[in-house]
Amino acid sequence: MEYSDDSSKTGNAGRIEVTEKAGLEPAFKAAALAMTEPGQISEPIQTSYGYHIIKMIERRPGMTPSFDNVKASLMQTLQANYQRRVKDTLLSDLRADDPSFNSEAMQSFRARFAQPQ
């Protein structure tokens, strides 16, 4: 840290939490996630911000939410996906069919339900 010219280090002491979802540059994220042992130091990595050397301080296991915490959201997503697939299938089937009309039935329908003018 004594040789860093990164102005953001004052707020975080140079520590960055790296996760799969972290919005970091790909080269930096890949190098950080490839590290396996606390204390391990990376080779220099170049990003658009400059060069970096990463030291792994600790590895924490990922947090997996419990099923009870995500059940409602999962059900809502699954139902929406199912409804969309059914709708898309029905619309596709309707568009694929060659509609043909029974002209006699259509004339009978018109005669029966025609509005007087």
PyMOL commands that set and color helices and strands:
alter all, ss='L'
color gray80, all
select helices_A, chain A and resi 9-12+26-34+67-96+103-113
alter helices_A, ss='H'
color red, helices_A
select strands_A, chain A and resi 45-47+50-52
alter strands_A, ss='S'
color yellow, strands_A
deselect
rebuild
show_as cartoon
